Amino acid sequence: KSKSTNTDMTFALFLPSSHGTLLRSKNGQSTPAIYWLSGLTCDDTNFCTKASAAAFGAADREGVALVIPDTSPRGEDIADDDAYDLGRGAGFYVDATEGQWSDHYNMYSYINEELPSILEEKYGVGVRAKSIFGHSMGGHGALTIAMKDPANWASVSAFAPICNPTKCGWGEKAFTNYLGSVEAGKEYDATLLIETRGPFVEYDDILIDQGLGDEFLADGQLRPESLEEAANRVGQAVTLRRHPDYDHSYYFISSFVDDHISFHARRLRKKQGVQRAAMSTEGSALLSSTAGKPITCKAMVARAPKEPLSCETITVDPPRAGEVRVKVIANALCHTDIYTLDGYDPEGLFPCILGHEAGCIVESVGEGVTSVRPGDHVIPCYTPQCARPDCIFCQSPKTNLCPAIRGTQGQGVMPDGTKRFKDEDGKPIFHFMGCSTMSEYTVLSEISCAKISKEAPLEKACLFGCGVSTGLGAVWNTCKVETDASVAVFGLGAVGLAVIQGAKMAGASKIIAVDINPAKFDMARKLGATDTVDSSGLDKPIAQHIAGDLTPWGVDYSFDCTGNVDVMRAALECAHRGWGTSCVIGVAASGHEISTRPFQLVTGRIWKGTAFGGFKSRTDVPSLVDRMVSGELPVDHYITHTFDGVEKTNEAIDELHGGSCLRAVVQY
């Protein structure tokens, strides 16, 4: 029961698919929310049934919740009027002060205060990140609520809003009845609020769409020109888009709702990013208290192959020259970690601390470190980038394989040949891939630290430390897939799906997704796959099916993301005669070799491989993260499981073995 209206209130709530899998951040941030306010005679169902699937598809794509409240209190004992524009279904989003209306018609307080607090506490949505939009009376409500309390909302937009209600019939009637006079309604008039309180520095733009065939525009109920003129006078940015022939209906809304959701999502991401950056700056002072001292923390130690990790208290020594000690905020499990834990890695050393796909905050730096400082956010990269003028690998655009610390990294030690980890008995623990992020703190080489924007959520940015970058880069860098190309992807784990996502973004017209688990096909299609093939059910080799049944000569590009040498051969042999390129991404078990008939290469096919997708870590990873923050490169769909606390890593490993997990993110 609502405290604002003293009645039961109904609302609809759409949660994006990312809401159920992403951790609610420890800094209080959560799934952002966009509130929709409906117009006269409507309730909470109108938008849900008439705004079209585009609204909910856009919200899911952007990772935002949609909140759709009713337009008024309801009930047999609630004051009402026979007219459609007063009473039930016409609350006008004000707090009524007059007579029979004042007990229940307090929609302003309900929308601006009570409902958000309920949703934040019960569902974990909209915590310090919510926007608002609406239609007609709801557009009026969205504009006035946002302008009366701009600190509470990230952005505002409207469809055919009542912009100047003290000058129109609907508003005059509502204000006289609910507030006692039109004069009292001035504090709920968007045009007057802009004139008296604007410009609003919180809103870089206000988006309004208006149909020019709208009958209520013609009879003076909406008056968008008044708001536009007021905005121009005070310097408030307003984008008023006028659309010929569109009327006042939900068809008009469904035509442009995707634009509005994207408009809000960009500003919600920006607001959350600013909050993260501010919190990181506040926390930097706390980090400095441990600089130069050993740190005791929890870590998951791999004591031996094929054994569960051991949660232990370890000591992490201070960084030495050229090194950086970081606090690990979130770590994503990669199959490479499991490959080593299962004993297949010839370089695997025990005891060690695994993990290499993480988001971290710099705690302290060693002598000579200049590229990062305490408080910076970084992604550890197992492929370093020394960027020295005399490094032919870093200076070449042809590769990202900097060998500067490769030798010691493979030996499980830091570049000076020593270790920074000790167990409770004082015995050293090996490093892993130069990262070792299954520990609350770890030490990295400076040249392995990709400094990223503090606006990026580290529980998502961590994905760019390995698998997602590898798949995208295989498409964009290694093979340079072009518009209208045909592509086949073998293996639909996180890397394979990243290949599909990258190919779609590159403009590939045919993307064939191959796996023996059909349950993975739905996500592949969402990311851009045009064809899906369960190769276990074919009566012929998969290469013949692709180069013969699905295409006449094969695909322009094929990608193996399985690590199976037989699949690598099939991927090559389905590549197009004369120019097809096949890229090996998956890492095969030790001792395995690839083979094919030389004739496959003689007839024009190219066989190549990629490591970390050809990305130069310190240069390119920050750009990938920026694209994620902007919304251009979504990654939420890779995170299928989440856990809280480094000690939950074994549970995450069990999920990864289960077959339905793409990436399990453990937040420390």
Number of C-alpha atoms within 10 A of each C-alpha: 9 14 14 21 22 14 17 11 20 17 13 15 16 16 20 22 17 21 20 14 18 21 21 19 13 11 10 11 21 22 27 29 33 28 23 25 28 30 28 21 17 18 24 21 15 15 23 17 10 14 20 16 13 15 23 21 13 19 24 18 19 22 23 31 24 27 23 23 23 25 30 27 26 21 11 6 7 17 18 18 10 8 9 12 20 21 25 25 20 27 29 30 25 24 22 23 18 16 12 14 20 15 17 22 32 24 24 21 17 22 23 20 13 15 18 21 17 12 16 18 11 9 15 19 27 26 20 22 25 28 26 29 28 26 27 24 31 28 28 33 34 30 30 25 25 25 26 17 10 17 14 17 25 27 30 29 28 30 29 32 30 32 30 24 28 26 17 16 14 20 25 16 18 24 24 16 19 26 20 16 16 18 12 15 20 16 16 27 25 29 28 22 22 25 18 12 11 17 20 19 11 14 19 13 17 18 19 24 22 24 21 18 15 19 14 17 19 11 11 16 21 29 21 21 13 16 23 19 16 20 21 15 13 15 14 21 17 18 13 19 13 15 14 11 10 17 19 20 15 17 14 20 26 17 14 15 23 18 14 22 24 17 18 25 28 17 22 25 24 18 20 24 19 15 19 21 20 13 13 18 15 12 14 18 12 13 17 14 11 12 17 16 12 15 18 17 14 20 28 26 24 23 17 17 19 14 11 18 23 16 18 15 16 26 23 24 19 23 26 21 15 17 23 26 28 29 22 28 24 27 32 32 29 23 17 18 21 19 17 20 23 15 17 17 18 11 15 23 22 19 19 23 28 29 24 27 28 31 29 30 25 26 29 27 27 19 11 11 17 10 13 17 17 21 24 22 30 29 31 37 27 24 27 25 27 22 17 12 9 9 14 14 20 21 16 11 12 11 18 21 21 22 16 19 20 16 13 17 22 17 19 26 21 25 21 11 11 14 17 21 28 17 17 11 7 10 11 17 23 26 30 27 26 30 27 30 33 33 28 25 27 31 29 28 27 25 24 23 28 24 23 22 19 21 21 26 23 26 25 24 30 28 29 26 26 25 30 24 24 26 28 28 22 28 29 20 17 21 21 13 23 17 13 14 17 23 29 29 29 27 23 26 22 23 27 29 32 26 37 31 25 24 33 23 19 18 15 22 16 21 26 22 28 26 20 15 15 13 13 20 21 11 14 26 18 13 19 23 26 17 15 19 19 15 19 13 9 10 8 10 12 22 19 17 18 24 18 13 12 14 15 13 17 28 28 25 30 31 31 30 25 22 17 19 19 14 21 26 19 20 28 28 27 29 30 25 21 16 16 24 26 30 23 25 24 23 18 18 15 11 7 10 10 11 9 13 9 8 9 17 18 11 13 15 22 19 19 14 16 22 21 25 26 26 26 23 29 25 13 13 24 20 13 18 27 17 14 20 22 15 17 14 15 17 17 21 19 24 22 19 20 21 21 15 13 23 20 16 26 15 15 22 19 13 19 20 12 9 12 14 19 24 26 25 29 25 25 21
